[in-house]
Amino acid sequence: MILVNENDISDRITASQGTRTFTSDFHLTSLQVSKERAVMRADLHDKLCNRSGAASLGMLTTVVDIVTSSPALATCAPDWTATQDLTLHASGWLTEGPVVVDANLIRIGKKTVHVRADVYDGRGITDLERLVSAIDDGEAGGLRAAARSLVTFARLPRSAAVNSEDYNPGDWIGTVREYTLAHIDDDIYTRLGMRILDARRGVLELELTPFVANMIGTIQGGAQALLAEHAAHTVRPDLVATDFQAHYLSQVKRGPARSYVSVVREATDHAVLDVRLVDAGADEQVLALTTVTMQRPPGH
């Protein structure tokens, strides 16, 4: 196995813009096990946690979105991909870390690619080879299952992505790629620069900047998930987001992305919220329709 020390993954994603993106907060390390499988590890610290002290839903969604794209890109090359649908359902609180995501190709078609992701609490294990062995062996004293996700990607011409010529996960098999960690002063929501316009209605805004952009020039799916999560938290600050479902419908043309929240179901210990994301600078064209399930955190 080869170890490659990369610049921050966001330097590659936004090379033409010459800046880091918010994913530099996560200290990502990945192993392309095969064309059909990739495993990624991300640090967990208080700047990436929700009010319960567990990994934030948006942070988990971001890591899932990134690592699942590797099997998708490796198997549909030379095409590019864009996230179309993403679901993430938590099965436990991920509190110790690191965050570990095992992504496996499920199906590849002419227009779409489907990848499943299993999310684990690494419980202090940081070596990627050991993490992969723990997943494969099902060690009882090793990892703890935390969530499961399914991601559907739309296939696009590679020309849709800027500076993507040498971004080929199929060439990375057996290579561990470790990315530089940025210094973090604020929590992830503050770092993204979200503005709360109306907390009661969950109206927040996130500008389209190089810090949150992906290679096709729109706001990265994980950043949109963080916006939806934060909007849900402003409406129900007593609960914590645990499950997420998103249908990404269009790209941000001008920005900012704006959220609107409506409560679908509310009970004493949980709530289900619809969070609609629109492009405020383009006649509020719908960007994504998301559903966020929230629960009362332990001890509350």
N, C-alpha and C positions, 0 to 999 in steps of 0.2 A: 504494500500500500504506500502511496506517495503522499507526502504532506506538502501542500502549496500554501504559502503565506500570501494572501491577496491583500490589496488595498480594500477598503470598505466596499461591500457589495454594491452600495449605492453609487460609488465612483464609476463602476461599470454601467450601472443602469442609467446614470445621467452624465456620462462622460462628456457629452457635448456642452453641458451646462456648467461643468467645473465645480460642482458642489456636492456635499454629502446629502443623503436623505435620512429620514427619521429611522430607517432600519439599522443605522449605525449604532443605535442605542442597545441593540440586542446581542451584540457579539456573536454573530452567527458562525457556526461551523458545520460543514456539510460533507457527506460522503455519498458519491454516486455509486451505489452497490452494483447496479446493472442499468441497462437502458430503461427497464421497467420499474426500477426502485431507487429511491433516494431517502436518506435519513439526515435530519438536521437537528442540531442542538442550539439552544439559545439560553443565555444567562437569564436568571430571574432575580430581580432586586426590587426594592420598595418603589422605585420610580416607574416600574412597569406593572404594579399591582393595583387592584381595586381596594375599596375601603375595608374589605374583609381580610386583606393581606394575601389574597390569592392572585394568581396571574390574571390580568384583565382579559375579558373576552375579546376585545379588539386586538390585543397583543397576540393572543393565540391564533386568531383569524389571520393576522398578518403573516405569521410564521408558516401557517398552513398554506396560505396563498402562494408564498414564495417557493416552498419546497415541492409542492405538488406540480408546479410548473416544470420542474426538471424532467420527470418521466414523460410529461406531455410533450415538451419540446424535443426530447431525445428520440421519441418514437415517431413524431410527425415531421421531423426535419426533411426538407429545408423550410417548411412552413413555420410561422410564428403562431402564438396563441394569445387569447385574451380571456380572462375569467368571465364566465357567463352566469353560472349559478353556484352558490356555495352554501352548504349547511354545516353547522357545527353544534353538536349536542354534548354537553358536559355530563360526565358520570361521577365526578368527584371534584373536590377543591384541590387545585395544584398550588401548593404552598411552599414546598421545599426547593424544588428545582434541581438541575436545570430543566427547562422545557425540552422534551424530545418528541420529534414528529417522524413517523415512519410512513412514507408515501409510496403507494403501489398503483401501477396502472391497472385499470379495470377493463376498459374498452377503448378502442380507437376506431373512429369512423371517418367518413369522407368530410364531414362538416364539424364534428365535435370529438373531444377526447375526455374520458372520465377517469378520475384518479381518486382513490380512497386514501384517507390519512387517519392513522391512529396516534393519539396524543398521550404521552406519558409524563409522569413526574419522575425525573431521573434520580431523585432521592440521594443527591450528592455525587453520583457517578458522572464523570466528565469525559472519560476516554471514549471516543466514538466506536472503536472496535469492541470494547466491552459492552457498550450500549446495544450495539447490533446483536451481539451474542446473547445478551439478556432478553432482548425481544424474541429472538429465534428460539431460545431455550425455555422461555416462560419461567424464569427464575422466580420462585415464590418470595424470596427475600430481596429481589431486585427492584424493578420498576413498578410503578403503580399507574394503572389505566386512569386517565383523566378526562378524555373526550374522544369522540369519533367524528370524522368529517367526510363529506363527499363533495368533490369539486368538478364542475363541468366547464371545459374550455372550448371556445369557438376557435376554429382554425382560420388563420389569416395569412396573407402573403407576407413573407419576411420583410418586404419593403415597408410594411407598416411600422416597423420598429427602428428607431434611430440607433446607429452604431451597434448593430446586433451581429455583425459579420463573424466575430470570433466568440460569440456567446453560444456555445454548442455543448450542452450537458452530455450528449452522447460520446463526446471525446474525453470526458472526465472520469470514466469508470475506474474504480480503485483509487481515486484521488481524494484526499481529505483537503478541503478548501476552508481555511480559517480567515475570517475577515476582521479588520481592525475595529476595536471598540472606541466609540467617541466618549468624551467626558460629558456626563449628564448632570445638569444643575436643577432641572425641574422635572415634574412628572410628564408622562408621555403626552397627555392631553394639552398641557401648557406648551410643550415643545412644538406641537403642531400648529399652535397659534389660533386655536378655535375661539370664536367670539360668541358669547351667549346674548342673544337679542331679546328673547322672551322665554324665561325658564319655565313658566307655567305651561306653555304650548310646546316646549322643546324645540324652539327655533334657534338654531346655532348656524354659524357659517364657518367655512374653511376655504381659504384662498387656494387657487391653483398656482403653486410655486414649485421650483425645482426640488424643494425639500420633501414634497409629497408626491411628485410626479413619477410615472413609470416610463418605460421606453417607447410607448406609443403616444405619450404626451398628455395623458389624462391623469386624474388623481388615482393613485394606487388603490386597489381593492381593499387592502388592509387599512389604509388611512380612512377610506369611506366607512369601513366597519367601526373604526374608533370613533368617528363622528356620530354614527348611529348609536353606539353604546353610550357615549357621553350625553347625547340628547336624551336617551331613555333615563339616564341617571338624574338629569335635571328635573324630569317630570316625577320620578319616583326615587328620591334620594335615600329612602329607607331600605331599598332593595338593591340587589346586585345582579347584573346581567350574567346569565349562565348559558343560554342557548341562542343561536343566531341563524337566521335564514335570509339569504339575499338573492335577488334576481337583478343582475346588472343589465340595464337596458340601453344605455347610451354613454358616450364619452363626454367629459366636461369640455365645452368649447371655449368658454370665457371665464366662468366662475364668478363669484365663489360658489361652492357647493353649499346648499342650505337644507336644513332638516326640518321636518314637521312631524310631530308625534301625536298619535291618537291611541287611547287605551281601548283594547279589544276586550279584555277580561281582567277582572280584579278580584282577588280573594285576600284573606287575612295573611297568608304566607307567600303569595306569589302574584304575578301579574303578567299579562301578555300585551305587548305594545307594537303597533305598526309604526315604523319610521320611514317616511318617504323622503328621499333625497332628490333635490332638483338643482338645475344650473340656474342660479339667480340672475346671471348676466346674459342668459339666452332664453328669455321669456319663460323661465321656470320649466324648461324641458326636463322631464323625469329622467334621472340618472339611475336610480335603483329603488326597488321596493323591498324593504327589509322587515322582518319580524324578530323582535327581541323578547325572550322569555326571561323574567327576573324572579329571584327568590330571596327570601329573608336569610341573611348570612348567619352562620353558626354563632350562638351566644347572644342573639338579638331577639 
